[in-house]
Structures are given as C-alpha cells and as structure tokens.
C-alpha cells in the first residue's frame, strides 16, 4: 500500500430492474462489496451512483450523473 493516503474512487452500481433487489443481488449488496474492496485496496469512495434499469438503455440517470 502507498504511504500517500487513499486513492480517490467512485462506485457505480446497476441492476436490470427493481426486481433484482428483492432477489438479494441488488444495489445495496453491490455497493457493500464495492466499499469493502475500496477499503482493502486503499481507495476513498467519494460518490456512489446507482441505476435500476437495463444496460440496453444508454441514457441511464446514474451513469449520466457519474
């Protein structure tokens, strides 16, 4: 690990639809895993962006905001 402090990072989470969250593979679990990785790899999360829309749609709000 670098002694220079944590590296900046953002997280982007996406599920294909709102039903995915009910199956346990939703946005919350993706964010939790991503934050755990960030902590392990010495990243500081500055923002989290989320979408619950299919990847076939190119203008996803969370992705656009990111």
C-alpha positions in Angstrom: 0.0 0.0 0.0 1.0 3.5 -0.7 2.0 5.8 2.2 0.5 8.7 0.3 -3.0 8.1 1.6 -6.1 6.6 0.0 -6.7 7.0 -3.7 -10.0 8.6 -4.8 -12.7 6.4 -6.2 -16.4 6.4 -7.2 -18.8 3.4 -7.3 -21.3 2.6 -10.0 -24.0 0.0 -9.2 -26.6 -1.2 -11.7 -29.3 -3.8 -11.7 -31.5 -4.6 -14.7 -34.8 -3.9 -12.9 -36.3 -3.2 -9.5 -36.9 -7.0 -9.0 -33.2 -7.7 -8.7 -33.1 -6.1 -5.3 -35.7 -8.5 -4.0 -33.6 -11.5 -5.1 -30.6 -10.3 -3.0 -28.4 -9.3 -5.8 -29.4 -5.6 -5.7 -27.8 -2.3 -5.5 -27.2 -2.4 -1.8 -25.2 -5.7 -2.0 -23.1 -4.3 -4.9 -22.3 -1.1 -3.0 -21.3 -3.1 0.1 -19.0 -5.3 -1.8 -17.5 -2.4 -3.7 -16.9 -0.4 -0.5 -15.2 -3.5 1.1 -12.9 -3.7 -1.9 -12.2 0.0 -1.8 -11.2 -0.2 1.9 -9.0 -3.2 1.2 -7.3 -1.6 -1.8 -6.8 1.8 -0.1 -9.4 3.8 -2.0 -11.6 6.5 -0.6 -15.1 6.5 -2.0 -16.2 10.0 -2.9 -19.5 9.2 -4.5 -21.9 6.3 -5.3 -24.1 6.2 -8.5 -26.9 3.8 -8.9 -29.3 2.7 -11.7 -32.1 0.1 -11.7 -32.6 0.0 -15.4 -31.4 -2.4 -18.1 -27.9 -1.9 -19.6 -29.6 -1.7 -23.1 -30.6 1.8 -22.3 -27.7 4.1 -23.0 -29.0 7.2 -21.1 -29.2 5.8 -17.6 -29.6 8.6 -15.0 -26.9 7.3 -12.5 -24.4 6.7 -15.3 -25.1 10.1 -16.8 -24.6 11.8 -13.4 -21.4 9.9 -12.9 
